[in-house]
Amino acid sequence: MTAAALEAPVTRPTAVQRLWRRELSHYPENTHRYALLGIVVLSTVILYYENYVGGSVATKILSDLHMSFSYYVYLLVVANAIGAFASLAAGLADKAGRANLVAYGLVITGLLTAFAFPNVETKFQFAAVSACLGVVEGIVLVATPALIRDFSPQLGRASAMGFWTLGPVVGSLVVSQVATATLKHNPEWQHQFVICGVVGLVVAAIALFSLRELTPRLRDQLMISAHDKALIEARAKGIDVEAALRKPWSQVVRPSIVGSAIAIGLFLLSYYTAVAFFPIFFQTVQGFTADQANGLLRYYWASNAIALVVAGVLSDRLRVRKPFMLFGAIGAVGVTMLIRYLTPHTDTSYNAWAFVLCLVGIYGGFAFACWMASFTETVEDINPALTAHGLAVWGWLLRAIVALSFLILPQVISSVSPLVNHGAEVQAAAARNAQILPTVQANQKLLNSVSARYPDGNVPADVQKQVVEAVGASVATKLLEEPAKTDFGPTGVLTKYGSQVSSAQSDAPGQWQNWFLVCALGQLFFIPMVFVLRGPWSTRKAREESDAREAALDAELRRMAAPPVDISQPRAAGDNSGTSLRSS
């Protein structure tokens, strides 16, 4: 095959066509490649900022839309279930491409966040918009790491995946930071969505005009290091993409892929609990304010972001993944059990919780960044043309696990609804009547009986005298003169909700402890599944494998560079320099 035959004509798209024709015919130089990776990471950050912003004001949303905690959790279940099947469908990105899914997905999520969420008036409308957001998020969940893989050689894969994982983590950090800075001045929950949506539309415009991807012939090959670039481009001229994509699901649905995807889904239960419910936990159980609860989460997300990058860089430098995954998993189990122990200790200080959350972020970052790198490399070992299909299996199982766990969560933690819906007003009513509350509680039966017998307030003098003698003049006057307004009357806050809130306050710590135990068991299951992924444990073994690949690559490049031998012409006598085969 001649050099001319290797070159394929390239039709350059017009400025308008570039809005949907995004393929690069050559592997980009480092500067362009880093810029594209940066856009993917930024897109992921904004996507998860939009997806997680509701968690920072969950208590306000529940109260304002008259939504029970169970309804809110089931809403998340539906959104994750829809996202699971959207992730599975996104496996088509191996054929249809990834960049358009990301760019136009960001436009949709930006519009939903900036305009749809702030204008909902009922909990059903909120649920419907959340479901739409879940569809797009499930698709982009697969498309963005696929783009990261396409532009990242294996020897830099953990660092690249570490930066990609900054998406959900930094997105969560931005949620906490913005909420902490703005909730005091703008307490309406809608304001958080408006800020998020405007930022999302700005990033969507950047992706729409700048994001690109490799052609299928380039991305459907295995790239070990940047040294592979010439070979990848040369092979791309003759690769049979259709053959590589034949029966894709049967190739990727195997124990090593499915088992590992289930394991990381269970490992991440604690992460999704933090995203969706930690603001509620810290407000209803630990007694922090909304801005304090979001402020605490900043320590989690910041430490997690740093750990993701550090773990990725170290893993690439040492050329191993599994030791980092094992270290992170063991540490995560220990810290989750520490959180479980601290849960009933409501006197735990803000600084102590900040330190614990930093540990959670560090251990989780070490495990997940290296898992993402190892998982994509395991898929590449099967077929490098099926990266999106492998990630679709992961995305589907992850969303399915989260949906199933959130379906169970309201049964485990049933105390949240009374605390969120009525805790504040019961606390305020109790504070207003702190001096007379013990007396009223002791004589509640008598007070209810009098109010029922004389609802118009015309209580006979002898009955008034008996009530005064029983409960005291101040309480009796309040009850008998304003029975409908008092906190202790049959329509009062304390009578209606006091016992519910008191019971929920008592039950909440134990219920949260049970859930944290579930999270720890999920992390424990992850540990043995580290061993099913590809990759050596020792740096020495990893270097030996890398050197062997480099030697094979050099030999392939030399073979491809050798001039073709024309066997149609007879050789001169004594000429033994040729061969009977053409070089391909």
C-alpha positions in Angstrom: 0.0 0.0 0.0 1.5 3.3 -1.1 1.6 6.5 0.9 -0.9 8.1 -1.5 -3.3 5.3 -0.9 -3.2 5.9 2.8 -4.6 9.4 2.4 -8.3 9.8 2.3 -10.0 12.9 1.1 -11.3 15.2 3.8 -14.3 17.5 3.2 -14.1 20.5 5.4 -17.4 21.6 6.9 -18.7 25.1 6.7 -19.1 27.3 9.7 -22.7 26.3 10.1 -22.0 22.6 9.5 -19.4 22.6 12.3 -22.4 22.9 14.7 -23.1 19.2 14.0 -20.1 17.9 12.0 -17.5 17.7 14.7 -15.2 14.9 13.6 -11.4 15.4 13.5 -9.6 13.4 10.7 -6.3 13.5 12.6 -5.4 12.9 16.2 -5.0 16.4 17.7 -1.7 17.9 18.8 -1.2 18.2 22.6 -2.4 21.8 22.8 -5.6 21.2 21.0 -6.1 17.9 22.8 -5.8 19.5 26.2 -8.2 22.2 25.2 -10.8 19.6 24.1 -10.2 17.6 27.4 -10.7 20.9 29.3 -14.1 21.5 27.5 -15.2 18.0 28.3 -14.3 18.5 32.0 -16.0 21.9 32.2 -19.1 20.5 30.5 -19.2 17.7 33.1 -18.8 20.2 36.0 -21.7 22.2 34.8 -23.9 19.2 34.0 -23.5 18.0 37.6 -23.9 21.5 39.0 -27.3 21.5 37.3 -28.1 18.0 38.4 -27.2 18.5 42.1 -28.3 22.1 42.7 -31.7 20.9 44.1 -29.9 19.1 47.0 -28.6 22.3 48.5 -32.1 23.7 49.0 -34.0 20.4 49.4 -35.6 21.4 52.7 -36.9 24.6 51.2 -38.3 22.8 48.1 -40.0 20.2 50.3 -41.7 22.8 52.4 -42.6 25.2 49.6 -44.1 22.6 47.2 -45.7 20.6 50.1 -43.6 17.6 49.1 -43.0 14.8 51.6 -39.5 13.3 51.9 -40.8 10.0 50.5 -42.2 11.8 47.4 -38.8 13.6 47.0 -36.9 10.3 47.2 -39.2 8.5 44.8 -38.8 11.4 42.5 -35.0 10.8 42.5 -35.7 7.1 42.0 -37.7 7.8 38.8 -35.1 10.3 37.5 -32.3 7.8 38.1 -34.3 4.9 36.5 -34.9 7.0 33.4 -31.3 8.0 33.4 -30.3 4.4 33.6 -32.0 3.5 30.3 -30.8 6.8 28.8 -27.2 5.7 29.7 -27.8 2.3 28.0 -29.1 4.1 24.9 -26.0 6.3 24.9 -24.0 3.2 24.0 -25.0 4.2 20.4 -22.3 6.9 20.8 -19.9 4.3 19.5 -21.7 4.7 16.1 -23.3 8.1 16.3 -20.5 10.0 18.1 -20.2 11.7 21.4 -19.7 15.4 21.0 -23.2 16.3 19.7 -24.7 14.4 22.6 -22.7 16.6 25.1 -23.1 19.9 23.3 -26.8 19.8 22.7 -27.4 18.0 26.0 -25.9 21.0 27.8 -28.2 23.4 25.9 -31.3 21.4 27.0 -30.2 21.1 30.7 -29.3 24.8 30.7 -32.8 25.8 29.5 -34.5 23.4 32.0 -32.5 24.8 34.9 -32.7 28.5 34.1 -36.4 28.6 33.1 -38.3 25.4 33.9 -37.4 24.7 37.5 -37.8 28.3 38.8 -41.3 28.4 37.4 -42.8 25.1 38.7 -45.7 25.5 41.1 -46.5 22.0 42.1 -44.5 18.9 43.1 -45.7 17.1 40.0 -44.3 19.8 37.7 -41.0 19.6 39.7 -40.9 15.8 39.2 -41.6 16.1 35.5 -38.8 18.6 34.9 -36.5 16.4 37.0 -37.3 13.4 34.9 -36.3 15.3 31.7 -33.1 16.4 33.3 -32.4 12.7 34.2 -32.7 11.6 30.6 -30.1 14.1 29.4 -27.8 13.4 32.4 -27.9 9.7 31.8 -26.8 10.2 28.2 -24.0 12.7 28.9 -22.8 10.4 31.8 -21.7 8.0 29.1 -20.6 10.4 26.4 -18.2 12.5 28.4 -15.9 9.7 29.8 -16.0 8.2 26.3 -14.6 11.5 24.9 -12.0 11.5 27.7 -10.9 8.0 26.8 -10.7 8.9 23.1 -8.3 11.8 23.7 -6.3 10.0 26.5 -3.6 7.3 25.9 -3.6 4.6 28.5 -0.4 5.8 30.1 -2.1 9.1 31.0 -5.6 7.6 31.5 -5.9 7.8 35.3 -4.9 11.5 35.3 -7.5 12.2 32.6 -10.2 10.2 34.3 -9.2 12.0 37.5 -9.9 15.3 35.8 -13.2 14.0 34.3 -14.3 12.8 37.8 -13.8 16.4 38.9 -17.0 17.0 37.0 -19.5 15.6 39.5 -17.2 16.6 42.4 -16.5 20.2 41.4 -20.1 20.5 40.4 -21.1 19.5 43.9 -18.5 21.9 45.3 -19.9 24.7 43.2 -23.4 23.9 44.5 -22.2 24.1 48.1 -20.1 27.2 47.6 -22.9 29.2 45.8 -25.5 28.1 48.3 -23.3 29.1 51.2 -22.6 32.5 49.7 -26.1 33.4 48.5 -28.7 31.7 50.7 -28.5 34.3 53.5 -29.3 37.1 51.1 -31.6 35.2 48.7 -33.3 32.4 50.6 -35.7 31.5 47.8 -34.8 28.1 46.4 -35.6 29.3 42.8 -32.7 31.7 42.9 -30.2 28.8 43.1 -31.6 27.3 39.9 -31.5 30.6 38.0 -27.8 31.2 38.9 -27.0 27.6 37.8 -29.0 27.8 34.6 -27.4 31.0 33.4 -23.9 29.6 34.0 -25.0 26.4 32.3 -26.1 28.2 29.1 -22.7 30.0 28.9 -20.8 26.7 29.0 -23.3 25.1 26.6 -22.4 27.9 24.1 -18.7 27.1 24.5 -19.3 23.4 23.9 -21.6 24.1 20.9 -19.0 26.0 19.0 -15.7 24.4 20.2 -16.2 20.7 21.1 -14.8 18.1 18.6 -14.3 14.4 18.5 -12.2 11.8 16.6 -13.6 9.9 13.6 -14.8 6.4 14.3 -11.7 5.0 12.5 -9.4 6.8 14.9 -11.2 6.3 18.2 -12.0 2.7 17.6 -8.4 1.6 18.2 -6.3 1.0 21.3 -3.8 3.8 22.1 -1.2 3.0 24.8 0.8 6.1 24.6 1.2 9.3 22.5 3.8 7.3 20.5 1.0 5.4 19.0 -0.4 8.4 17.0 1.2 7.6 13.7 0.2 3.9 13.8 -3.4 4.8 14.8 -3.8 7.2 11.9 -2.3 4.8 9.5 -4.4 1.9 10.6 -7.5 4.2 10.5 -7.3 4.2 6.7 -8.3 0.5 6.5 -10.0 -0.5 9.7 -13.3 -2.2 9.3 -15.5 -0.3 11.8 -18.6 -2.3 11.1 -16.8 -5.5 11.9 -15.5 -4.1 15.1 -19.0 -3.0 16.2 -20.7 -6.3 15.3 -22.8 -7.8 18.2 -21.4 -5.2 20.6 -23.4 -6.1 23.7 -22.4 -9.7 23.6 -18.8 -8.6 23.6 -19.0 -6.3 26.7 -21.6 -8.0 28.8 -19.3 -10.3 30.7 -18.5 -11.0 34.4 -15.5 -8.7 34.6 -17.4 -5.7 33.2 -20.8 -6.3 34.9 -19.3 -7.3 38.3 -17.0 -4.3 38.4 -19.8 -1.9 37.4 -22.1 -3.3 40.1 -19.2 -2.9 42.6 -18.6 0.7 41.9 -22.3 1.5 42.0 -22.5 0.1 45.5 -19.3 1.9 46.5 -20.8 5.2 45.4 -23.9 4.9 47.5 -22.3 7.1 50.1 -21.4 9.6 47.5 -25.0 9.9 46.2 -26.3 10.0 49.7 -24.0 13.0 50.3 -25.2 14.7 47.2 -28.9 14.3 47.7 -29.3 14.0 51.5 -26.3 15.3 53.5 -27.8 18.9 53.7 -31.0 17.3 55.1 -28.9 15.1 57.5 -26.9 17.9 58.9 -29.9 20.1 59.4 -32.4 17.6 60.8 -30.1 15.4 62.9 -27.0 17.5 63.7 -28.9 20.8 64.0 -26.9 23.0 61.6 -28.5 25.7 59.4 -28.8 25.4 55.7 -25.8 27.5 54.9 -23.7 25.7 57.5 -24.7 22.3 56.1 -23.7 23.3 52.6 -20.5 24.9 54.0 -19.6 21.5 55.5 -19.9 19.8 52.2 -17.4 22.1 50.7 -14.7 20.3 52.7 -15.9 17.0 51.2 -15.9 18.1 47.6 -12.6 20.1 47.8 -10.7 17.2 49.4 -12.3 14.8 46.9 -11.3 16.9 43.9 -7.7 17.2 45.1 -7.5 13.4 45.8 -8.9 12.6 42.3 -6.1 14.5 40.6 -3.3 13.4 42.9 -4.4 9.7 42.7 -4.6 9.9 38.9 -1.1 11.5 38.5 0.5 9.0 40.9 -1.2 6.1 39.3 0.0 7.1 35.8 3.5 7.7 37.1 3.7 4.4 38.9 1.7 2.7 36.1 -0.6 0.8 38.5 -4.3 1.2 39.4 -5.2 -1.6 41.8 -3.2 -0.6 44.9 -4.8 2.9 44.8 -8.3 1.4 44.5 -7.7 -1.0 47.4 -6.3 1.8 49.6 -9.3 4.0 48.9 -11.8 1.3 49.4 -10.4 0.2 52.8 -10.2 3.8 54.0 -13.7 4.6 52.8 -15.2 1.7 54.8 -13.4 2.9 58.0 -14.6 6.5 57.6 -18.2 5.5 56.8 -18.2 3.5 60.0 -16.9 6.5 61.8 -19.7 8.7 60.5 -22.1 6.0 61.7 -20.6 6.2 65.2 -20.8 10.0 65.3 -24.4 10.2 64.0 -26.2 10.1 67.5 -23.6 12.5 69.0 -25.3 15.7 68.1 -22.8 17.7 70.1 -20.1 16.9 67.5 -18.5 20.2 66.4 -18.5 21.8 63.0 -14.7 21.4 62.7 -14.8 17.7 63.7 -17.4 17.0 60.9 -15.3 19.0 58.5 -12.3 16.8 59.2 -14.3 13.6 58.8 -15.7 14.8 55.5 -12.2 15.6 54.2 -11.2 11.9 54.9 -14.3 10.7 53.1 -13.3 12.8 50.0 -9.7 11.6 50.0 -10.4 7.9 50.2 -13.2 8.1 47.7 -11.1 10.1 45.2 -8.2 7.5 45.3 -10.6 4.6 44.6 -12.7 6.2 41.9 -10.2 7.9 39.6 -8.2 4.7 39.3 -11.3 2.6 38.9 -12.4 4.7 35.9 -9.0 4.3 34.2 -8.8 0.5 34.9 -12.4 -0.1 33.8 -12.0 1.6 30.4 -8.7 -0.2 29.9 -10.5 -3.5 30.7 -13.1 -2.6 28.0 -10.3 -1.8 25.5 -8.8 -5.2 26.1 -12.0 -6.7 24.9 -12.5 -4.3 22.0 -11.3 -0.7 21.8 -14.2 0.1 19.4 -16.7 -0.5 22.2 -15.8 2.0 24.8 -19.2 3.7 24.9 -20.9 0.3 25.1 -18.8 -0.6 28.1 -19.5 2.7 29.7 -23.2 2.4 28.9 -23.3 -0.9 30.9 -21.6 1.0 33.8 -24.0 3.9 33.5 -27.1 1.7 33.4 -26.1 -0.4 36.4 -25.0 2.7 38.3 -28.3 4.4 37.8 -30.2 1.2 38.5 -28.4 0.7 41.8 -29.0 4.3 42.9 -32.7 4.1 41.9 -33.1 0.8 43.8 -31.3 2.1 46.9 -33.3 5.3 47.0 -36.4 3.2 46.7 -35.4 1.5 49.9 -34.1 4.6 51.7 -37.5 6.1 52.8 -38.3 2.7 54.5 -35.0 2.9 56.4 -35.2 6.7 57.2 -38.8 7.5 57.8 -38.1 10.3 60.2 -37.2 13.0 57.7 -40.6 14.1 56.6 -41.9 15.1 60.0 -38.7 17.0 60.8 -38.5 18.7 57.4 -42.2 19.5 57.1 -43.1 20.5 60.7 -39.9 20.5 62.7 -39.3 24.3 62.4 -42.8 25.3 63.3 -43.0 22.9 66.2 -39.7 24.2 67.5 -40.9 27.8 67.1 -44.2 27.0 68.9 -42.3 25.3 71.7 -40.0 28.3 72.1 -42.9 30.7 72.3 -44.5 28.7 75.1 -41.5 27.3 76.8 -42.6 28.5 80.3 -46.0 26.9 80.2 -45.3 23.9 78.0 -44.7 21.4 80.9 -48.0 22.3 82.5 -49.9 22.0 79.3 -48.4 18.7 78.4 -49.4 17.4 81.9 -53.0 18.5 81.5 -53.5 18.0 77.7 -56.5 15.7 78.2 -58.4 18.3 80.3 -57.7 21.1 77.8 -58.8 19.1 74.8 -62.0 18.1 76.7 -62.9 21.7 77.5 -62.3 22.9 74.0 -64.4 20.2 72.5 -67.3 20.8 74.9 -67.3 24.6 74.4 -65.9 25.4 70.9 -67.4 28.9 70.9 -65.5 29.8 74.0 -68.5 30.3 76.3 -67.2 28.3 79.1 -69.3 28.3 82.3 -67.8 30.0 85.3 -67.5 26.9 87.4 -65.7 25.1 84.6 -63.4 28.0 84.2 -62.6 27.9 87.9 -61.8 24.2 87.7 -59.5 24.8 84.7 -57.7 27.6 86.4 -57.1 25.5 89.5 -55.8 22.6 87.3 -53.5 24.3 84.9 -52.9 27.9 86.1 -54.4 31.2 85.2 -52.2 32.2 82.3 -52.7 29.0 80.4 -56.4 28.8 81.1 -57.0 32.4 79.9 -55.1 31.7 76.6 -57.1 28.5 76.0 -60.5 29.7 77.0 -60.4 33.1 75.2 -58.5 32.1 72.0 -58.9 28.3 71.6 -58.4 28.4 67.9 -55.2 30.4 68.0 -53.3 28.8 70.9 -50.5 26.3 70.1 -52.1 23.9 72.6 -55.6 23.9 71.3 -57.1 21.2 69.1 -55.9 23.1 66.0 -52.5 24.1 67.4 -49.2 23.1 66.0 -48.0 21.3 69.1 -51.1 19.2 69.4 -51.1 18.3 65.7 -47.4 17.7 65.1 -45.6 17.8 68.4 -45.6 14.1 69.1 -44.7 13.3 65.5 -41.7 15.6 65.5 -40.6 14.4 69.0 -40.7 10.8 67.9 -38.9 11.6 64.6 -36.1 13.4 66.5 -35.7 10.3 68.7 -35.7 7.8 65.8 -33.6 9.8 63.2 -30.1 9.0 64.5 -30.7 5.3 64.6 -32.3 5.2 61.2 -29.4 7.2 59.6 -27.0 4.8 61.3 -28.7 1.9 59.6 -28.3 3.6 56.2 -24.6 4.3 56.8 -24.1 0.6 57.5 -25.7 -0.2 54.1 -23.2 2.3 52.5 -20.3 0.6 54.3 -21.3 -2.8 53.1 -21.4 -1.5 49.5 -17.9 -0.2 49.9 -16.8 -3.6 51.4 -18.2 -5.4 48.4 -16.0 -3.3 46.1 -12.8 -4.6 47.6 -12.8 -8.1 46.1 -14.0 -6.8 42.7 -10.7 -4.8 42.4 -9.1 -8.0 41.5 -11.2 -8.7 38.4 -10.0 -5.7 36.4 -7.0 -5.7 34.2 -3.6 -4.3 35.1 -0.6 -5.4 37.2 -0.1 -4.7 40.9 3.6 -3.9 40.8 5.3 -1.0 39.1 8.0 -3.4 37.8 5.5 -5.6 36.0 3.8 -2.6 34.6 7.0 -1.2 33.1 7.8 -4.6 31.6 4.4 -4.7 29.9 4.9 -1.1 28.7 8.3 -1.8 27.3 7.1 -4.8 25.4 4.2 -2.8 23.9 6.6 0.0 22.8 8.9 -2.6 21.1 6.0 -4.1 19.3 4.8 -0.7 18.2 8.2 0.3 16.8 8.3 -2.9 14.9 4.9 -2.2 13.4 5.8 1.3 12.4 9.0 0.0 10.7 7.0 -2.6 8.9 4.5 0.0 7.7 7.2 2.4 6.6 9.0 -0.2 4.5 8.7 0.4 0.7 6.3 -2.0 -1.1 7.8 -4.8 -3.2 6.4 -5.1 -6.7 6.2 -8.9 -7.3 4.9 -8.4 -10.9 8.5 -7.7 -12.2 11.1 -10.6 -12.4 14.1 -10.2 -10.1 17.6 -10.1 -11.4 19.7 -13.2 -11.0 21.2 -13.4 -7.6 18.8 -10.7 -6.2 17.5 -12.1 -2.9 16.5 -8.8 -1.3 12.8 -9.0 -2.1 10.0 -11.1 -0.6 7.0 -12.7 -2.1 4.6 -10.6 0.0 3.6 -7.0 -0.3 3.9 -4.8 2.8 0.6 -3.6 4.0 
